[in-house]
Amino acid sequence: MRPKTNESWRIKAESAWRTAARCATLAQEADEKEERDYYIRMRDAWIGLANRCEFLDLPDDPLMASE
């Protein structure tokens, strides 16, 4: 289901950033290299999603963006 407003993209981006931060913490706490690498890959995936959501969080009215 696609979000209908820019606000929902912003909320999704914030959630993705929080999840990425949690994955980073878990990677630091991991004892084994495999586990640490897994959480680093997950962190990077969440960062990518957050960046895409922020890119989609564009003003509804292009004229409003220049004001």
N, CA, C and O atoms as CSV, one atom per row, in Angstrom:
chain,resi,resn,atom,element,x,y,z
A,1,MET,N,N,0.844,-1.175,0.000
A,1,MET,CA,C,0.000,0.000,0.000
A,1,MET,C,C,0.889,1.238,0.000
A,1,MET,O,O,1.821,1.333,0.798
A,2,ARG,N,N,0.613,2.169,-0.873
A,2,ARG,CA,C,1.412,3.384,-0.985
A,2,ARG,C,C,0.892,4.471,-0.048
A,2,ARG,O,O,-0.316,4.676,0.070
A,3,PRO,N,N,1.821,5.167,0.620
A,3,PRO,CA,C,1.397,6.286,1.456
A,3,PRO,C,C,0.797,7.387,0.600
A,3,PRO,O,O,1.164,7.552,-0.564
A,4,LYS,N,N,-0.132,8.143,1.185
A,4,LYS,CA,C,-0.853,9.146,0.418
A,4,LYS,C,C,-0.332,10.559,0.654
A,4,LYS,O,O,-0.653,11.465,-0.115
A,5,THR,N,N,0.454,10.762,1.685
A,5,THR,CA,C,0.937,12.108,1.974
A,5,THR,C,C,2.426,12.097,2.220
A,5,THR,O,O,3.020,11.057,2.506
A,6,ASN,N,N,3.025,13.280,2.105
A,6,ASN,CA,C,4.443,13.415,2.424
A,6,ASN,C,C,4.710,13.101,3.885
A,6,ASN,O,O,5.782,12.604,4.230
A,7,GLU,N,N,3.747,13.388,4.741
A,7,GLU,CA,C,3.917,13.114,6.166
A,7,GLU,C,C,4.167,11.626,6.411
A,7,GLU,O,O,4.986,11.268,7.258
A,8,SER,N,N,3.477,10.767,5.687
A,8,SER,CA,C,3.684,9.336,5.889
A,8,SER,C,C,5.082,8.918,5.428
A,8,SER,O,O,5.670,8.012,6.019
A,9,TRP,N,N,5.630,9.557,4.381
A,9,TRP,CA,C,7.015,9.262,3.971
A,9,TRP,C,C,7.979,9.693,5.070
A,9,TRP,O,O,8.958,9.003,5.354
A,10,ARG,N,N,7.692,10.846,5.688
A,10,ARG,CA,C,8.559,11.347,6.761
A,10,ARG,C,C,8.537,10.376,7.945
A,10,ARG,O,O,9.579,10.097,8.538
A,11,ILE,N,N,7.377,9.873,8.280
A,11,ILE,CA,C,7.252,8.923,9.388
A,11,ILE,C,C,8.008,7.641,9.070
A,11,ILE,O,O,8.699,7.096,9.931
A,12,LYS,N,N,7.881,7.157,7.841
A,12,LYS,CA,C,8.594,5.948,7.433
A,12,LYS,C,C,10.103,6.166,7.481
A,12,LYS,O,O,10.841,5.272,7.896
A,13,ALA,N,N,10.571,7.339,7.064
A,13,ALA,CA,C,12.005,7.642,7.103
A,13,ALA,C,C,12.506,7.659,8.547
A,13,ALA,O,O,13.561,7.097,8.844
A,14,GLU,N,N,11.762,8.295,9.437
A,14,GLU,CA,C,12.162,8.348,10.846
A,14,GLU,C,C,12.237,6.954,11.444
A,14,GLU,O,O,13.164,6.644,12.193
A,15,SER,N,N,11.278,6.126,11.121
A,15,SER,CA,C,11.276,4.754,11.615
A,15,SER,C,C,12.483,3.980,11.077
A,15,SER,O,O,13.122,3.223,11.809
A,16,ALA,N,N,12.783,4.177,9.804
A,16,ALA,CA,C,13.935,3.490,9.202
A,16,ALA,C,C,15.239,3.953,9.847
A,16,ALA,O,O,16.124,3.132,10.089
A,17,TRP,N,N,15.378,5.247,10.131
A,17,TRP,CA,C,16.583,5.753,10.795
A,17,TRP,C,C,16.726,5.149,12.196
A,17,TRP,O,O,17.828,4.789,12.611
A,18,ARG,N,N,15.609,5.041,12.919
A,18,ARG,CA,C,15.667,4.437,14.265
A,18,ARG,C,C,16.085,2.978,14.192
A,18,ARG,O,O,16.886,2.511,15.002
A,19,THR,N,N,15.538,2.263,13.217
A,19,THR,CA,C,15.884,0.850,13.063
A,19,THR,C,C,17.348,0.696,12.666
A,19,THR,O,O,18.027,-0.210,13.149
A,20,ALA,N,N,17.837,1.565,11.797
A,20,ALA,CA,C,19.248,1.539,11.410
A,20,ALA,C,C,20.138,1.772,12.626
A,20,ALA,O,O,21.164,1.110,12.782
A,21,ALA,N,N,19.754,2.701,13.480
A,21,ALA,CA,C,20.530,2.977,14.691
A,21,ALA,C,C,20.547,1.765,15.618
A,21,ALA,O,O,21.574,1.443,16.216
A,22,ARG,N,N,19.411,1.106,15.730
A,22,ARG,CA,C,19.337,-0.097,16.575
A,22,ARG,C,C,20.230,-1.203,16.016
A,22,ARG,O,O,20.908,-1.900,16.771
A,23,CYS,N,N,20.228,-1.363,14.693
A,23,CYS,CA,C,21.099,-2.370,14.063
A,23,CYS,C,C,22.571,-2.038,14.305
A,23,CYS,O,O,23.383,-2.936,14.528
A,24,ALA,N,N,22.916,-0.757,14.261
A,24,ALA,CA,C,24.293,-0.339,14.518
A,24,ALA,C,C,24.699,-0.694,15.944
A,24,ALA,O,O,25.812,-1.165,16.181
A,25,THR,N,N,23.799,-0.468,16.881
A,25,THR,CA,C,24.070,-0.820,18.280
A,25,THR,C,C,24.252,-2.322,18.434
A,25,THR,O,O,25.176,-2.777,19.107
A,26,LEU,N,N,23.366,-3.088,17.807
A,26,LEU,CA,C,23.470,-4.547,17.878
A,26,LEU,C,C,24.775,-5.037,17.251
A,26,LEU,O,O,25.373,-5.998,17.735
A,27,ALA,N,N,25.214,-4.384,16.182
A,27,ALA,CA,C,26.483,-4.765,15.551
A,27,ALA,C,C,27.644,-4.527,16.509
A,27,ALA,O,O,28.556,-5.349,16.596
A,28,GLN,N,N,27.615,-3.411,17.225
A,28,GLN,CA,C,28.683,-3.116,18.184
A,28,GLN,C,C,28.694,-4.108,19.342
A,28,GLN,O,O,29.750,-4.430,19.886
A,29,GLU,N,N,27.510,-4.587,19.711
A,29,GLU,CA,C,27.397,-5.506,20.845
A,29,GLU,C,C,27.645,-6.965,20.460
A,29,GLU,O,O,27.818,-7.815,21.334
A,30,ALA,N,N,27.663,-7.257,19.177
A,30,ALA,CA,C,27.799,-8.653,18.718
A,30,ALA,C,C,29.177,-9.201,19.069
A,30,ALA,O,O,30.189,-8.509,18.963
A,31,ASP,N,N,29.189,-10.456,19.487
A,31,ASP,CA,C,30.439,-11.118,19.854
A,31,ASP,C,C,31.111,-11.776,18.654
A,31,ASP,O,O,32.338,-11.837,18.576
A,32,GLU,N,N,30.309,-12.262,17.733
A,32,GLU,CA,C,30.859,-13.000,16.591
A,32,GLU,C,C,30.850,-12.141,15.334
A,32,GLU,O,O,29.965,-11.307,15.140
A,33,LYS,N,N,31.845,-12.358,14.488
A,33,LYS,CA,C,31.989,-11.594,13.256
A,33,LYS,C,C,30.772,-11.758,12.341
A,33,LYS,O,O,30.297,-10.779,11.765
A,34,GLU,N,N,30.265,-12.986,12.202
A,34,GLU,CA,C,29.101,-13.225,11.339
A,34,GLU,C,C,27.896,-12.404,11.789
A,34,GLU,O,O,27.206,-11.788,10.977
A,35,GLU,N,N,27.662,-12.409,13.079
A,35,GLU,CA,C,26.533,-11.660,13.620
A,35,GLU,C,C,26.732,-10.158,13.410
A,35,GLU,O,O,25.806,-9.450,13.016
A,36,ARG,N,N,27.949,-9.683,13.677
A,36,ARG,CA,C,28.257,-8.262,13.481
A,36,ARG,C,C,28.064,-7.860,12.021
A,36,ARG,O,O,27.472,-6.819,11.735
A,37,ASP,N,N,28.563,-8.683,11.099
A,37,ASP,CA,C,28.414,-8.405,9.666
A,37,ASP,C,C,26.940,-8.378,9.254
A,37,ASP,O,O,26.530,-7.546,8.444
A,38,TYR,N,N,26.153,-9.292,9.817
A,38,TYR,CA,C,24.712,-9.325,9.524
A,38,TYR,C,C,24.053,-7.999,9.919
A,38,TYR,O,O,23.319,-7.404,9.130
A,39,TYR,N,N,24.321,-7.546,11.145
A,39,TYR,CA,C,23.699,-6.308,11.614
A,39,TYR,C,C,24.202,-5.093,10.836
A,39,TYR,O,O,23.454,-4.134,10.640
A,40,ILE,N,N,25.446,-5.122,10.396
A,40,ILE,CA,C,25.960,-4.028,9.567
A,40,ILE,C,C,25.236,-4.001,8.229
A,40,ILE,O,O,24.882,-2.927,7.744
A,41,ARG,N,N,25.008,-5.165,7.624
A,41,ARG,CA,C,24.252,-5.213,6.362
A,41,ARG,C,C,22.822,-4.733,6.565
A,41,ARG,O,O,22.281,-4.003,5.735
A,42,MET,N,N,22.217,-5.144,7.666
A,42,MET,CA,C,20.855,-4.686,7.963
A,42,MET,C,C,20.825,-3.172,8.194
A,42,MET,O,O,19.917,-2.490,7.720
A,43,ARG,N,N,21.810,-2.651,8.917
A,43,ARG,CA,C,21.896,-1.204,9.133
A,43,ARG,C,C,21.970,-0.464,7.802
A,43,ARG,O,O,21.263,0.520,7.582
A,44,ASP,N,N,22.837,-0.954,6.919
A,44,ASP,CA,C,22.997,-0.310,5.614
A,44,ASP,C,C,21.709,-0.361,4.795
A,44,ASP,O,O,21.374,0.596,4.096
A,45,ALA,N,N,20.987,-1.481,4.882
A,45,ALA,CA,C,19.714,-1.594,4.160
A,45,ALA,C,C,18.701,-0.591,4.703
A,45,ALA,O,O,17.991,0.045,3.925
A,46,TRP,N,N,18.624,-0.438,6.016
A,46,TRP,CA,C,17.684,0.518,6.616
A,46,TRP,C,C,18.070,1.953,6.289
A,46,TRP,O,O,17.198,2.798,6.088
A,47,ILE,N,N,19.372,2.235,6.233
A,47,ILE,CA,C,19.820,3.570,5.845
A,47,ILE,C,C,19.395,3.864,4.414
A,47,ILE,O,O,18.930,4.963,4.109
A,48,GLY,N,N,19.555,2.880,3.539
A,48,GLY,CA,C,19.123,3.053,2.151
A,48,GLY,C,C,17.637,3.339,2.058
A,48,GLY,O,O,17.216,4.215,1.303
A,49,LEU,N,N,16.843,2.608,2.819
A,49,LEU,CA,C,15.398,2.843,2.818
A,49,LEU,C,C,15.074,4.238,3.344
A,49,LEU,O,O,14.237,4.939,2.775
A,50,ALA,N,N,15.732,4.640,4.426
A,50,ALA,CA,C,15.494,5.970,4.992
A,50,ALA,C,C,15.830,7.059,3.977
A,50,ALA,O,O,15.093,8.035,3.838
A,51,ASN,N,N,16.928,6.890,3.284
A,51,ASN,CA,C,17.310,7.876,2.267
A,51,ASN,C,C,16.285,7.940,1.142
A,51,ASN,O,O,15.963,9.026,0.661
A,52,ARG,N,N,15.772,6.791,0.716
A,52,ARG,CA,C,14.762,6.785,-0.346
A,52,ARG,C,C,13.472,7.454,0.132
A,52,ARG,O,O,12.841,8.194,-0.622
A,53,CYS,N,N,13.086,7.200,1.366
A,53,CYS,CA,C,11.873,7.833,1.898
A,53,CYS,C,C,12.047,9.341,1.988
A,53,CYS,O,O,11.113,10.090,1.701
A,54,GLU,N,N,13.238,9.796,2.385
A,54,GLU,CA,C,13.474,11.231,2.462
A,54,GLU,C,C,13.443,11.855,1.073
A,54,GLU,O,O,12.966,12.977,0.907
A,55,PHE,N,N,13.943,11.144,0.087
A,55,PHE,CA,C,13.905,11.635,-1.284
A,55,PHE,C,C,12.460,11.799,-1.742
A,55,PHE,O,O,12.143,12.743,-2.465
A,56,LEU,N,N,11.587,10.892,-1.328
A,56,LEU,CA,C,10.185,10.953,-1.718
A,56,LEU,C,C,9.395,11.984,-0.928
A,56,LEU,O,O,8.260,12.301,-1.284
A,57,ASP,N,N,9.977,12.505,0.131
A,57,ASP,CA,C,9.314,13.495,0.981
A,57,ASP,C,C,9.502,14.876,0.368
A,57,ASP,O,O,10.214,15.723,0.908
A,58,LEU,N,N,8.852,15.082,-0.766
A,58,LEU,CA,C,8.952,16.336,-1.503
A,58,LEU,C,C,7.731,17.199,-1.234
A,58,LEU,O,O,6.666,16.678,-0.902
A,59,PRO,N,N,7.870,18.501,-1.370
A,59,PRO,CA,C,6.701,19.372,-1.176
A,59,PRO,C,C,5.598,19.040,-2.179
A,59,PRO,O,O,5.870,18.683,-3.325
A,60,ASP,N,N,4.360,19.163,-1.731
A,60,ASP,CA,C,3.221,18.913,-2.622
A,60,ASP,C,C,3.134,19.970,-3.717
A,60,ASP,O,O,2.759,19.665,-4.849
A,61,ASP,N,N,3.476,21.198,-3.387
A,61,ASP,CA,C,3.384,22.306,-4.323
A,61,ASP,C,C,4.794,22.833,-4.587
A,61,ASP,O,O,5.408,23.391,-3.677
A,62,PRO,N,N,5.323,22.678,-5.791
A,62,PRO,CA,C,6.676,23.126,-6.100
A,62,PRO,C,C,6.893,24.610,-5.824
A,62,PRO,O,O,8.009,25.012,-5.494
A,63,LEU,N,N,5.868,25.422,-5.949
A,63,LEU,CA,C,5.999,26.850,-5.685
A,63,LEU,C,C,6.216,27.120,-4.191
A,63,LEU,O,O,6.887,28.084,-3.822
A,64,MET,N,N,5.650,26.276,-3.348
A,64,MET,CA,C,5.807,26.429,-1.903
A,64,MET,C,C,7.247,26.148,-1.485
A,64,MET,O,O,7.724,26.725,-0.507
A,65,ALA,N,N,7.942,25.279,-2.199
A,65,ALA,CA,C,9.305,24.899,-1.845
A,65,ALA,C,C,10.266,26.063,-2.015
A,65,ALA,O,O,11.270,26.134,-1.306
A,66,SER,N,N,9.985,26.977,-2.936
A,66,SER,CA,C,10.892,28.090,-3.193
A,66,SER,C,C,10.665,29.269,-2.239
A,66,SER,O,O,11.461,30.208,-2.231
A,67,GLU,N,N,9.625,29.239,-1.459
A,67,GLU,CA,C,9.330,30.352,-0.552
A,67,GLU,C,C,10.093,30.235,0.732
A,67,GLU,O,O,9.961,31.090,1.608
